[in-house]
Amino acid sequence: MKVLIVDDEFIVAKALARAFESRNHQVVLAHTGEEGVEKWESFAPEVVLLDVVMPGLTGPQVIEEFRRRQDSNSPLSSAKIVLMTAHSGVRDRAAAHGLGANEFIQKPFEDIFSLVTQIEKMVVR
């Protein structure tokens, strides 16, 4: 599975990358929303893990940009989007879905490998 992780917290992004790579997934990291948009287009991931609060483009703004590019017949439409945040505001799947995401995950993660399994199952569905 091709995974794009967009998170401005280097330690979180690297920990997620290692967990996915340990399961033989291909991972690309981005540390800003703008960088995430560019890597989304060039890497064509199957899943995007997207931090909600970042400098520059926020997670929801990145989703808006993904939607805009999908409207122009870009190959971006099949990726699953997972919003992640340690901040209050977006607290559940319904809210995440309303923002255009498939799933919502609260940080800090209790078990990063369970998280990887959860995302693998989501992509298979």
Sequence and secondary structure as in RCSB ss.txt:
>XXXX:A:sequence
MKVLIVDDEFIVAKALARAFESRNHQVVLAHTGEEGVEKWESFAPEVVLLDVVMPGLTGPQVIEEFRRRQDSNSP
LSSAKIVLMTAHSGVRDRAAAHGLGANEFIQKPFEDIFSLVTQIEKMVVR
>XXXX:A:secstr
 EEEEE S HHHHHHHHHHHHTTT EEEEESSHHHHHHHHHHH  SEEEEESS SSS HHHHHHHHHHHHHTT T
TTT EEEEEESSSS  SHHHHHHTT SEEEESS S HHHHHHHHHHHHH 
